[in-house]
Amino acid sequence: MKKSALIVWGGWDGHQPEQVAEIFKGILEEENFHVEVSNSLDSYADKEKLKSLDLIVPHWTMGEIEKKYVLNISEAVAAGVGLAGCHGGMCDSFRNNVDWQFMTGGNWVAHPGNDGIEYMVNIKHSSSPLLEGIPDFKVVSEQYYLHYDPAVEVLATTRFPVFHGPHSPNKAVDMPVVWTKRWGLGNVFYSSLGHQANIVAMPEVSLIMRRGFLWAAEGKKRAKEMDVASIYGNVRTYTGMGDSQ
């Protein structure tokens, strides 16, 4: 039986969301997913449909979203549906919604030097085999500086500063590029690479996304074997994200 995925694209056109969505669709179809592609946030309105999926792939930048849509996604992911995306299409989607940032693991705050910066992506040896066999590689693109959740498992990093600015007097830091985290029973995967379609199409980047999609979609299997409430309580009455609701 095919797994099912929903790709929702839109927001700022500079990220070429439609083109990136087509690349993602092709990757998932190669992996035998049934893929639905939408350019409307209303695709998040049907909570039960979201729960029936194996994977949600957002690619929407600098938008605004109804709080109930985020809660629908949150409940679906907590029940085992995977969430995976890249760049500003996932971690700069909705700047005014902290629930989204809590679930995804972080949010963009800067890309010093803007587009065209050459930087290294360093694969980090960790407990996760997700990026095993992928060597360090160079990218010429936006180098994302993010505020991120300390609970994420970092799979790849990049060293700041490369381009000098007001952040340069601080010590050098290794900023996450790829991470995973859990949201209830769901797997969440993020890569900051992917400013435009040509970056997403790079062999290393597309392989990272392919593996991330597959890993994120595994949460549904775990959910069938476990009770959601036993992990974190009843999602319908959970109020830990209160101030934004």
C-alpha positions, -999 to 999 in steps of 0.1 A, spaced: 0 0 0 13 34 -10 21 60 17 5 94 13 20 128 14 6 164 12 28 192 -1 15 227 5 34 255 -12 31 293 -14 41 325 3 71 346 -10 78 339 -46 115 344 -42 118 309 -29 103 295 -60 78 275 -40 60 259 -69 92 247 -86 105 233 -53 72 216 -46 75 198 -80 110 186 -71 97 173 -38 68 156 -56 91 138 -79 113 126 -50 83 112 -32 67 96 -62 100 78 -69 96 64 -34 61 51 -42 42 78 -23 8 90 -34 13 128 -35 -12 156 -33 1 191 -41 -18 223 -30 -12 260 -30 -38 268 -4 -34 268 34 -70 257 35 -56 222 29 -48 222 66 -85 227 75 -95 190 76 -79 175 107 -90 140 101 -76 140 65 -43 153 79 -43 124 104 -48 99 76 -15 110 59 20 96 64 38 129 56 31 166 55 56 187 35 52 225 40 69 249 16 53 283 25 74 314 34 65 345 54 28 340 55 0 341 81 -20 311 91 -51 305 111 -43 292 145 -67 262 141 -47 251 111 -15 249 131 -33 231 158 -47 206 133 -12 199 120 2 197 155 -23 171 165 -17 151 133 20 151 138 17 143 175 -3 112 164 24 100 141 22 119 108 56 130 96 66 167 90 95 175 68 106 206 49 134 230 41 148 265 42 122 293 47 95 271 34 93 254 68 113 274 94 103 309 82 67 300 73 47 319 99 67 344 120 38 353 142 30 317 152 52 304 180 33 271 180 46 265 145 82 273 156 79 251 187 68 221 165 93 226 137 123 232 159 133 267 150 130 299 129 152 319 105 165 352 118 193 362 93 214 352 63 245 375 65 256 385 31 223 374 16 224 351 -15 257 340 -31 277 332 0 300 302 -3 300 281 28 306 245 40 280 221 52 296 198 77 280 164 83 279 157 120 286 121 132 258 114 156 235 86 168 214 91 137 224 72 105 203 95 83 232 113 66 256 84 67 279 83 37 272 119 26 305 139 27 309 175 37 301 198 8 301 235 -4 270 255 -12 268 289 -28 235 303 -14 220 319 17 237 308 49 209 305 74 213 318 110 185 303 130 171 304 165 166 268 173 152 243 198 180 229 220 161 196 220 167 189 183 193 164 171 217 182 149 228 162 118 248 189 99 262 223 107 278 254 91 304 277 107 296 314 113 308 340 105 317 337 68 304 371 59 313 398 84 287 419 102 276 430 137 275 394 147 312 389 139 327 401 172 311 371 189 329 338 190 326 315 160 296 292 162 284 260 144 249 267 133 226 237 126 218 231 89 199 198 93 181 185 123 155 160 135 131 162 165 100 144 178 66 159 183 45 134 202 47 103 181 56 122 150 90 126 133 100 162 123 129 168 98 143 201 87 171 213 64 180 250 60 193 244 25 170 252 -4 168 290 -12 157 282 -47 150 252 -69 186 249 -82 199 244 -46 172 218 -38 182 200 -70 219 196 -59 226 159 -55 236 162 -19 206 184 -10 181 163 -28 195 131 -12 192 148 23 156 157 16 148 122 3 162 105 34 144 131 56 111 125 39 114 87 44 125 90 80 97 115 89 71 91 73 81 63 96 63 78 126 30 65 115 42 29 120 54 37 155 20 54 163 2 21 155 21 4 182 18 31 209 -7 52 227 -4 89 221 -17 99 255 9 77 272 36 99 256 25 134 264 -11 134 276 -42 143 257 -34 166 227 -70 179 227 -66 194 261 -29 202 259 -25 240 267 13 242 270 15 266 240 -12 288 256 -3 324 249 -6 320 211 -39 302 212 
